[in-house]
Amino acid sequence: MAMKLKIDDLARKLGIENAAQLSDRTGLGLTSSYQLWEGKAKMVSLRTLNTLCNKLKANPALLIDYTPDSDETPAVKPASKPKQRGSR
């Protein structure tokens, strides 16, 4: 996967040392906080991301590390112009 959560790195800079403290600070459930802390969460809702950004005072880009997959083709290809028939 090309995305990796970096929540533990940022949280430690704010004095949060573990998932339980992250849960206390954010109000997120302990299981969710553990998965986020360990980088094992498969999906993060916008609501959770917003909570993390507000409580950790960070931009979402600081919480996620992105490296493009080398074997994937671009998702969006440039559109080609359709050939016109009979126009002058």
Rosetta blueprint (number, residue, H / E / L):
1 M L
2 A L
3 M E
4 K E
5 L E
6 K L
7 I H
8 D H
9 D H
10 L H
11 A H
12 R H
13 K H
14 L L
15 G L
16 I L
17 E L
18 N L
19 A H
20 A H
21 Q H
22 L H
23 S H
24 D H
25 R H
26 T H
27 G L
28 L L
29 G L
30 L H
31 T H
32 S H
33 S H
34 Y H
35 Q H
36 L H
37 W H
38 E H
39 G L
40 K L
41 A L
42 K L
43 M L
44 V L
45 S L
46 L H
47 R H
48 T H
49 L H
50 N H
51 T H
52 L H
53 C H
54 N H
55 K H
56 L H
57 K L
58 A L
59 N L
60 P H
61 A H
62 L H
63 L H
64 I E
65 D E
66 Y E
67 T L
68 P L
69 D L
70 S L
71 D L
72 E L
73 T L
74 P L
75 A L
76 V L
77 K L
78 P L
79 A L
80 S L
81 K L
82 P L
83 K L
84 Q L
85 R L
86 G L
87 S L
88 R L
